[in-house]
Amino acid sequence: MSATPCSRSRPDDAPAEGAAFDSLLNSDTAGFAEVDLGTGRFLRVNSRFCAMTGRSAAELLDGRGPSHVVHPADRAADRALWREGASSGRFREAEKRYLHPDGTVVWARLSVAVLVRWADGRPRRCVAIVQDVTAAHRTLERLHASESLLRLTMDVGRIGSFRHDFTTDQVQCCAGTRALYGLPQGEEPVSAADWFAAVLVEDRHRLREQSQAAIGARAEGVTLDYRIHRPDGQLRHLEARLRFGYDGRDHVTHATGAIIDVTEQREAEARIAHIAHHDALTGLPNRTLFRARLEQQVARARRGEGFAVLCLDLDRFKEVNDTLGHSLGDALLHAVATRLRAELRDVDTVARLGGDEFAIIQSQVSQPGEATRLARRLIEVLTQPFELQGHQVVVGTSLGISLAPEDGLEADTLLKNGDMALYRAKADGRGRLCFFEPEMDAKMQARRRLEMDLRRALVAREFELFFQPIVEVRSRRVTGLEALLRWNHPERGLVPPDSFIPLTEEIGLILPLGEWVLEEACAQAARWAGDTTIAVNLSPVQFSSRGLVDTVERALRESGLDPRRLELEITETVMLRDTEATLSTLHRLKALGVRIAMDDFGTGYSSLSYLQRFPFDKVKIDRCFTRDLGQTQQSGAIIRAVAGMCQGLDMRTTAEGVETEEQFRALAQKGCIEAQGYLFSHPRPAVEIPAMLARLSQFACAS
Ligand SMILES: Nc1nc2c(ncn2[C@@H]2O[C@H](COP(=O)(O)O[C@H]3[C@@H](O)[C@H](n4cnc5c(=O)[nH]c(N)nc54)O[C@@H]3COP(=O)(O)O)[C@@H](O)[C@H]2O)c(=O)[nH]1
């Protein structure tokens, strides 16, 4: 910047002269302006001052005086400054803003000195030395802005700050911290003792330990999580982030920190953790939490404290759920949970693992007898009727028990062993308790091997259909064949369905297997001449799968079999399930044109009522009645009654398990329409059917 001094030529107002003055005038580091206090005009200005005010020397010396270059907001103060100075002869140092014509604002710091005085001592001319302090002001503004942003953030985020001076043991805290702690506002420091007194006793020791450990390690800082009790009784969760200050000898002198109120966050976390670890229906711990507690117990058992795992499920729960509805089923589970909880101590855990499956950790068990006593009590309380939604519901329970350390020292092993014992208890009958025994493991492993074998067999196409004829009693003519599944095991030979179907139902493999049976049976039947029907057994599991009707339709379509030649056999277990959905499926199947037969009639609890609910085409009288024919009067009477009733309902009857001519003749007398059994043929593979049918047709002719 040029340092050319500019002056207003006024001989009577001759500006100050001298070398020092000239050097000031030429200075490029400061602005310089000489002012006539009488007229209020600039007499001289240097180029730095021109730059600061954003005006040329000519514009400044035009006679309008210093205030018109000042920012309007500062003008009043500026005028007051000059007025005061002119009258008192003393000028205050002041800061003000110059406003350039283009809007630029420059912050200036003014020092004014009197150059010339009137004879009476009043100041006449003075010089203003002006420093540009814009950069410092900008920095200050930014500082203020970030400070207010910080304050806003702290207010919004409910963050407080504090400084703990270790030399005085006093804590200085900001308004936000005082508000968090519920302390009265003010500047007074709080004693460290009072500060810590607010912390919950359970957290205090940990807090000190964590701080001391961090200081001991000369750590820069530490984050502490703790709870306080405010004077108003509120419990708050706080998170404090501390930074330590050390002196030259590495001794801690103070800690500064920010405190955040994380109460809502911790409460939300606690709620989420509760949801993640508890069963929504009963409020009991779920499998995850149960497993975690089991791990803790196992750790104690390793130190010699025994415990028991009791696995239980409800007898008849499914029946209740299916017949009285899911809402009642839910209410039952809730009530069961309440009864179980009431029987246990605080140190024990009861969890709902899913469905009607519960598990208990009985702590501090040194004798199996203690587990037996609890198990008996639980059987007793769960056998008592439940009054739910206007129904009296009676269930019961079976229990499997494993003991630690005897039956294992791994959480999974103990639970698995308890489960195996439960499996065994249920197999033995209802309301039983059973302790785990090592042989059960062998059985379970065999079951697992069978499961894997079955899955492999399906892929390897090791299943085959055998067929057994159904004969019309009156003519001895074969009217149909029943498809019966066999497993051609590569090592075990021909495996009967009773030994693998229940497992396929449990593991869901019955669905693809049942689909294959339907397709294969329809395909085989389509190759037979005449109107011989094919009967296919349906599992209850298939019935509860949505795709059954589609599967049947597809099997018919792909084989080209007349739907009237397909007969689907269902058992009463099917009718027991979700009856509305079951009836709808049955009607949809019937609408396809297929026939529906009720299998094993007479073995269930309410077989007769099923006949009222659905128009079956056929009823198959269970072979236990046929077996006793001629031996007891009752069986004959029952067969006669069923046959008569079915006739009235326009349903055919087939007597199963006919092994002798005597039985066959008796059936004819009782009015049975059809018969099936070894008397005519054992179930035979598809390749033998033509020969079987030919033989039986001769038999029919001969009679
Ligand atoms: N879901 C499916 N279940 C099926 C399928 N194939 C068979 N099964 C069911 O398995 C059970 C046992 O069947 P199986 O060993 O084939 O026994 C059948 C006959 O062999 C047997 N039977 C026939 N006549 C006699 C006889 O005179 N005496 C005698 N002791 N047993 C005889 O009865 C069984 C047929 O019973 P039913 O089905 O009730 O008509 C059995 O419950 C099958 O239903 C399948 O593909 N899917």
The ligand as an SDF file (V2000), in Angstrom:
LIG
                    3D

 47 52  0  0  0  0  0  0  0  0999 V2000
  -49.4610  -91.3480    5.1050 N   0  0  0  0  0  0  0  0  0  0  0  0
  -49.2650  -92.5280    4.5810 C   0  0  0  0  0  0  0  0  0  0  0  0
  -49.4260  -93.6120    5.3330 N   0  0  0  0  0  0  0  0  0  0  0  0
  -49.1920  -94.8270    4.7720 C   0  0  0  0  0  0  0  0  0  0  0  0
  -48.7820  -94.9430    3.4490 C   0  0  0  0  0  0  0  0  0  0  0  0
  -48.6060  -96.2610    3.2000 N   0  0  0  0  0  0  0  0  0  0  0  0
  -48.9260  -96.9100    4.3050 C   0  0  0  0  0  0  0  0  0  0  0  0
  -49.2780  -96.0560    5.2550 N   0  0  0  0  0  0  0  0  0  0  0  0
  -49.7170  -96.3260    6.6000 C   0  0  0  0  0  0  0  0  0  0  0  0
  -48.7990  -97.0910    7.2660 O   0  0  0  0  0  0  0  0  0  0  0  0
  -49.4740  -97.9440    8.1730 C   0  0  0  0  0  0  0  0  0  0  0  0
  -48.9520  -99.3530    8.0150 C   0  0  0  0  0  0  0  0  0  0  0  0
  -49.1440  -99.7570    6.6870 O   0  0  0  0  0  0  0  0  0  0  0  0
  -48.7500 -101.1990    6.2150 P   0  0  0  0  0  0  0  0  0  0  0  0
  -47.6160 -101.7180    6.9990 O   0  0  0  0  0  0  0  0  0  0  0  0
  -48.6630 -101.1040    4.7330 O   0  0  0  0  0  0  0  0  0  0  0  0
  -50.0060 -101.9900    6.6710 O   0  0  0  0  0  0  0  0  0  0  0  0
  -51.1310 -101.9930    5.8480 C   0  0  0  0  0  0  0  0  0  0  0  0
  -51.4600 -103.3950    5.4890 C   0  0  0  0  0  0  0  0  0  0  0  0
  -50.3250 -104.1560    5.1700 O   0  0  0  0  0  0  0  0  0  0  0  0
  -52.1260 -103.8840    6.7350 C   0  0  0  0  0  0  0  0  0  0  0  0
  -53.0300 -105.0080    6.4610 N   0  0  0  0  0  0  0  0  0  0  0  0
  -53.7730 -105.2010    5.3590 C   0  0  0  0  0  0  0  0  0  0  0  0
  -54.4800 -106.3580    5.4840 N   0  0  0  0  0  0  0  0  0  0  0  0
  -54.1520 -106.8710    6.6980 C   0  0  0  0  0  0  0  0  0  0  0  0
  -54.5440 -108.0340    7.3940 C   0  0  0  0  0  0  0  0  0  0  0  0
  -55.3710 -108.8610    6.9110 O   0  0  0  0  0  0  0  0  0  0  0  0
  -54.0340 -108.2480    8.6290 N   0  0  0  0  0  0  0  0  0  0  0  0
  -53.1110 -107.3470    9.1550 C   0  0  0  0  0  0  0  0  0  0  0  0
  -52.6410 -107.6260   10.3680 N   0  0  0  0  0  0  0  0  0  0  0  0
  -52.7470 -106.2630    8.5060 N   0  0  0  0  0  0  0  0  0  0  0  0
  -53.2370 -105.9980    7.3120 C   0  0  0  0  0  0  0  0  0  0  0  0
  -52.9120 -102.7860    7.1450 O   0  0  0  0  0  0  0  0  0  0  0  0
  -52.2870 -101.5700    6.7070 C   0  0  0  0  0  0  0  0  0  0  0  0
  -53.2450 -100.7760    5.8950 C   0  0  0  0  0  0  0  0  0  0  0  0
  -54.0050 -100.0670    6.8000 O   0  0  0  0  0  0  0  0  0  0  0  0
  -54.9430  -98.8850    6.3460 P   0  0  0  0  0  0  0  0  0  0  0  0
  -54.0410  -97.7940    5.8320 O   0  0  0  0  0  0  0  0  0  0  0  0
  -55.5930  -98.4950    7.6170 O   0  0  0  0  0  0  0  0  0  0  0  0
  -55.8610  -99.3520    5.3350 O   0  0  0  0  0  0  0  0  0  0  0  0
  -50.9320  -97.8560    7.8820 C   0  0  0  0  0  0  0  0  0  0  0  0
  -51.5490  -97.0950    8.8610 O   0  0  0  0  0  0  0  0  0  0  0  0
  -50.9790  -97.1400    6.5930 C   0  0  0  0  0  0  0  0  0  0  0  0
  -52.1150  -96.3210    6.4920 O   0  0  0  0  0  0  0  0  0  0  0  0
  -48.6040  -93.7610    2.6910 C   0  0  0  0  0  0  0  0  0  0  0  0
  -48.2640  -93.8000    1.5050 O   0  0  0  0  0  0  0  0  0  0  0  0
  -48.8690  -92.5840    3.2850 N   0  0  0  0  0  0  0  0  0  0  0  0
  1  2  1  0
  2  3  2  0
  2 47  1  0
  3  4  1  0
  4  5  2  0
  4  8  1  0
  5  6  1  0
  5 45  1  0
  6  7  2  0
  7  8  1  0
  8  9  1  0
  9 10  1  0
  9 43  1  0
 10 11  1  0
 11 12  1  0
 11 41  1  0
 12 13  1  0
 13 14  1  0
 14 15  2  0
 14 16  1  0
 14 17  1  0
 17 18  1  0
 18 19  1  0
 18 34  1  0
 19 20  1  0
 19 21  1  0
 21 22  1  0
 21 33  1  0
 22 23  1  0
 22 32  1  0
 23 24  2  0
 24 25  1  0
 25 26  1  0
 25 32  2  0
 26 27  2  0
 26 28  1  0
 28 29  1  0
 29 30  1  0
 29 31  2  0
 31 32  1  0
 33 34  1  0
 34 35  1  0
 35 36  1  0
 36 37  1  0
 37 38  2  0
 37 39  1  0
 37 40  1  0
 41 42  1  0
 41 43  1  0
 43 44  1  0
 45 46  2  0
 45 47  1  0
M  END
$$$$
